Every structure is written in C-alpha cells, then in structure tokens.
Amino acid sequence: MWKRDESVKPAAPPAPTPAAAPSAPAGAAPVVSEPRGQLGRDMVNIGKSVVIKGELSGSEDLTIEGQVDGRIDLKGNVLTIGPNGKIKAEIFAKAVVVLGEVTGNVNASEKVDIRDNGSVDGDIASPRVAIAEGAHFRGSVDMQRAGAAKAQQPQAQKPNQPQQGQPPQQPQHNQPQVQQQGQRVGA
C-alpha cells in the first residue's frame, strides 16, 4: 500500500554523489530544475470513462479521452482529443490536436492538427491546418487569418455618402420625376 502523505509531497531529486558534486558553501540551497514535461504550463486530463454534457471552459491545456457533448471553450490553450475521445461540440481553442473523433465545428486561433486515425466531421476555421495521411475530414476549411480578413473587406459606407473623389448621388425613389413644365418623365 502507498501512503497518502508521501504521494502528495514532490519527489526530491537524488542527492549528487560527493565526488561528482562541486564544492558549494554550506548555506547554499540545492538547485532544482523543472521537469521537461511541465514547461510552466498546466495540463488537465479527462479520462475515457468521463462523460460531460454542456459547456466546458478553462484556462489550462486539456486532453480529453472521454466524451463531451456541447461546447468547449479554451481560447488561449491547447486542446488534445485523445484516441478514445468522442466529441460532439463546437470547439474554440488556441490549437486543437485530434487523435479521436470530433463532430462539430473547430475554431483555432493558431492551428488544427488532425493526426493519423483522427476524425473531424465539421467546418474548420484556423490559419494553419494539418491533416495526416489516414485521417478523416468532412467539412470546409477557412484558413484566413483574423487580421487579413479585416484588411480584405472594404469599409462599409453609408449608402448616401459619396466615396472620395465622386460627386454625391441623389437618392433614388420609385416615384416618377416631374419636369418644370409639368410633364412626367419616367414611369
């Protein structure tokens, strides 16, 4: 059996051997490096037996091995759908990696990556999209960057305001025009 108190405490790195350790002052604290997997980012896992119905949002990277029906909102983080994951949701994330099944639209601000045996049935909107050989995708792809989309659309002008360098236009009416002599023109 394991003891709960020991599992909560972080594991101490093995003490260096005296021959390999450089001499240090007696009061100096040992330097502890971060594990390579952490890199300062929090990561949460949802197991394959978990079923979520509704809205899922957060501010951590997330790996889903279970089932989610509804909406997933991780706009500043990475969402990974594991090989056992089954998602029926609208997805909003910084990056999405699909190893399982997704039914619904996927919106990513950086990248969508559908890996081998991954499946997406829905539309993808992201500046970068990667679909591996052996992956399944049915839908449309919009790879337009958010900044480029705004720059390509002309600024909407009010209908009665003239464009630069053009004379103002008279409003169009469906009533016939009348000349000064009282004769009708146009019908």
C-alpha positions as CSV (number, residue, x, y, z in Angstrom):
1,M,0.0,0.0,0.0
2,W,1.1,3.6,-0.6
3,K,0.9,6.3,2.0
4,R,-1.1,9.4,1.0
5,D,1.3,11.8,2.7
6,E,4.2,10.6,0.6
7,S,2.3,10.8,-2.7
8,V,1.4,14.5,-2.1
9,K,4.9,15.6,-1.4
10,P,7.0,16.4,-4.5
11,A,9.7,13.8,-5.2
12,A,13.2,15.1,-4.2
13,P,15.9,14.7,-6.8
14,P,18.5,12.1,-6.0
15,A,21.4,13.6,-4.0
16,P,24.5,14.0,-6.0
17,T,27.5,11.9,-5.1
18,P,30.2,13.8,-3.2
19,A,32.8,13.1,-5.8
20,A,30.7,14.5,-8.7
21,A,29.3,17.5,-6.8
22,P,31.3,20.7,-7.0
23,S,32.1,22.3,-3.7
24,A,29.5,24.8,-2.6
25,P,29.0,26.9,0.5
26,A,27.3,25.1,3.4
27,G,24.3,27.5,3.4
28,A,23.6,27.3,-0.3
29,A,20.3,25.7,-1.3
30,P,20.4,23.0,-4.0
31,V,19.2,24.0,-7.5
32,V,16.1,22.1,-8.6
33,S,15.2,22.2,-12.2
34,E,11.7,22.0,-13.6
35,P,10.7,18.7,-15.2
36,R,10.9,18.9,-19.0
37,G,7.2,18.0,-19.5
38,Q,5.9,20.9,-17.5
39,L,7.4,23.9,-19.2
40,G,5.4,26.2,-16.9
41,R,2.0,25.1,-18.4
42,D,-0.8,23.4,-16.6
43,M,-2.3,20.3,-18.2
44,V,-5.6,18.6,-17.3
45,N,-6.7,15.2,-18.4
46,I,-10.3,13.9,-18.8
47,G,-10.3,10.2,-18.6
48,K,-12.1,7.8,-21.1
49,S,-14.8,6.9,-18.6
50,V,-15.9,10.6,-18.1
51,V,-18.9,12.0,-19.9
52,I,-19.6,15.7,-20.0
53,K,-22.8,17.3,-21.3
54,G,-22.9,21.1,-21.5
55,E,-20.2,23.8,-21.7
56,L,-16.6,23.1,-20.9
57,S,-14.3,26.1,-20.5
58,G,-10.9,26.7,-18.8
59,S,-7.5,28.4,-18.9
60,E,-5.3,25.3,-19.0
61,D,-4.2,22.9,-21.7
62,L,-6.7,20.0,-21.8
63,T,-6.5,16.4,-23.1
64,I,-9.9,14.6,-23.5
65,E,-10.1,10.8,-23.6
66,G,-13.8,10.7,-22.7
67,Q,-17.0,12.0,-24.2
68,V,-18.1,15.7,-24.4
69,D,-21.4,16.9,-25.8
70,G,-22.0,20.7,-26.0
71,R,-19.4,23.4,-26.3
72,I,-15.6,23.6,-25.5
73,D,-14.1,27.0,-24.9
74,L,-10.3,27.1,-24.3
75,K,-9.4,30.2,-26.4
76,G,-5.9,30.6,-25.0
77,N,-4.9,27.0,-24.6
78,V,-4.3,23.7,-26.4
79,L,-7.0,21.1,-26.7
80,T,-6.0,17.5,-27.5
81,I,-8.7,14.9,-28.3
82,G,-7.1,11.6,-27.4
83,P,-7.6,8.4,-29.4
84,N,-10.5,7.3,-27.2
85,G,-12.1,10.8,-27.2
86,K,-15.6,11.3,-28.8
87,I,-16.6,14.9,-29.1
88,K,-19.9,16.3,-30.3
89,A,-19.3,20.0,-29.7
90,E,-18.4,23.4,-31.1
91,I,-14.7,23.9,-30.2
92,F,-12.8,27.2,-29.6
93,A,-9.1,26.9,-28.7
94,K,-5.7,28.2,-29.5
95,A,-4.6,24.9,-31.0
96,V,-6.5,21.6,-31.5
97,V,-4.9,18.2,-31.9
98,V,-7.3,15.5,-33.0
99,L,-6.5,11.8,-32.4
100,G,-10.1,10.7,-31.7
101,E,-13.5,11.7,-33.2
102,V,-14.9,15.2,-33.4
103,T,-18.4,16.0,-34.7
104,G,-18.9,19.8,-34.9
105,N,-17.1,23.0,-35.9
106,V,-13.5,23.5,-34.8
107,N,-12.2,27.1,-34.4
108,A,-8.5,27.6,-33.6
109,S,-6.5,30.8,-33.4
110,E,-3.2,29.1,-34.3
111,K,-3.5,25.5,-35.6
112,V,-5.7,22.5,-36.1
113,D,-3.9,19.2,-36.5
114,I,-5.8,16.0,-37.4
115,R,-3.5,13.1,-36.8
116,D,-3.5,9.6,-38.2
117,N,-6.8,7.8,-37.3
118,G,-8.3,11.2,-36.1
119,S,-11.7,12.2,-37.5
120,V,-13.4,15.6,-37.9
121,D,-16.9,16.0,-39.3
122,G,-17.5,19.7,-39.3
123,D,-16.0,23.0,-40.5
124,I,-12.5,24.1,-39.5
125,A,-11.5,27.8,-39.1
126,S,-7.8,28.3,-38.4
127,P,-4.8,30.0,-40.0
128,R,-2.9,26.6,-40.1
129,V,-4.4,23.2,-40.7
130,A,-2.6,19.8,-40.9
131,I,-4.4,16.6,-41.9
132,A,-2.3,13.5,-41.7
133,E,-2.5,10.6,-44.1
134,G,-5.1,8.1,-42.7
135,A,-7.1,10.9,-41.0
136,H,-10.8,11.5,-41.8
137,F,-12.2,15.0,-42.5
138,R,-15.6,16.0,-43.9
139,G,-16.4,19.7,-44.0
140,S,-14.9,23.0,-45.1
141,V,-11.7,24.8,-44.2
142,D,-11.3,28.5,-43.7
143,M,-7.6,29.4,-43.3
144,Q,-8.0,33.1,-43.4
145,R,-6.1,34.9,-40.6
146,A,-8.2,37.3,-38.5
147,G,-6.1,40.3,-39.4
148,A,-6.2,39.5,-43.1
149,A,-10.0,39.1,-43.1
150,K,-10.4,42.6,-41.8
151,A,-7.9,44.1,-44.2
152,Q,-9.6,42.5,-47.3
153,Q,-13.1,43.7,-46.5
154,P,-13.7,47.2,-47.7
155,Q,-15.0,49.6,-45.1
156,A,-18.8,49.8,-45.2
157,Q,-20.1,53.2,-46.2
158,K,-23.5,54.6,-45.6
159,P,-25.5,54.5,-48.9
160,N,-26.0,58.2,-49.3
161,Q,-22.4,59.2,-48.5
162,P,-20.2,59.8,-51.6
163,Q,-16.9,57.9,-52.0
164,Q,-13.8,60.0,-52.2
165,G,-13.5,61.9,-55.5
166,Q,-17.1,61.2,-56.6
167,P,-20.0,63.7,-56.6
168,P,-22.9,63.0,-54.2
169,Q,-25.6,60.8,-55.6
170,Q,-29.3,61.8,-55.5
171,P,-31.5,59.4,-53.5
172,Q,-33.3,57.0,-55.8
173,H,-37.1,57.0,-55.4
174,N,-39.7,54.9,-57.1
175,Q,-41.9,58.0,-57.8
176,P,-41.7,59.5,-61.3
177,Q,-39.8,62.7,-61.8
178,V,-41.6,65.8,-62.8
179,Q,-40.1,68.4,-65.2
180,Q,-40.6,72.1,-64.6
181,Q,-43.3,72.3,-67.3
182,G,-45.4,69.8,-65.6
183,Q,-44.7,66.8,-67.8
184,R,-43.9,63.5,-66.3
185,V,-40.7,61.7,-67.2
186,G,-40.1,58.1,-66.5
187,A,-42.6,55.7,-65.1
